[in-house]
């Protein structure tokens, strides 16, 4: 990822759960930079894989803030 300025990676571990987010600033099906992650089995998807916008990502994560307050 050091060689691809469009790639970003988010890793969060808490309460026995690991969340990995792979984000790419470009419209390509499978960025080569993330190919090491593709063979991994996904237990569940937090947000479905998509070619979207930052706005769509923000809206997808919005439930974290709305459900935490209730």
N, C-alpha and C positions, 0 to 999 in steps of 0.2 A: 504494500500500500504506500510505502515511502516514495515509490516512483510514479504513482498515479494520483494527481491532485484532485480528481473527481471522486475518489473513494473515501468512505468514512465508516468507522466501525464503532459500535456501542456495546459495551459488556457490563452487565450489572449482575451481582450475585447477592441474594438476600433470602433469608428464611428457607434455605435448602433449594432455592430455585435459581437458575441461571438464565438470564435473558440476553440474547445476542441480536443486535440490529446491524444489518448490512445496508448501507445507503450509498447510492451512486448518483452523482450529479450528471446524468445523461440518459438518453433514451436508448438503451441497448438491452437485449433479452437476458443475457447472463454475462456480467462483466468478468473477464478473465482473472482479475485481481482477487476475486472471491472463490475461485475454483476449489480451493482446499476445503471449503465449507459445504459444497454441493453434495458430496456423498453422505453427509451426516443425516441421521434420521431425526426428523422433527417430531417432538412429542405433541406440541400444539402450536398454532400460529397466533401470535398476539395481534398482528395486523397482517392481512393477506398480502402476498407478493403483488406488487403493482408498479406500473410506470405512472407515477403521479407527480404531484407538486408538493412543495413544502406546506402549502395551505391544506391540502388533503391529508398529509401526514399529521399535521397539527389537529385537524378535526378527528382523525382516527384515534389520537391519544387523549382527546378531550374527556373521554369517559373516566380516565384516571382521576381527574380533578373533580368531576361531578359526583362520582360514587364515593370518593374519600370523604367528602363533606357531609354525607348523609349518615 
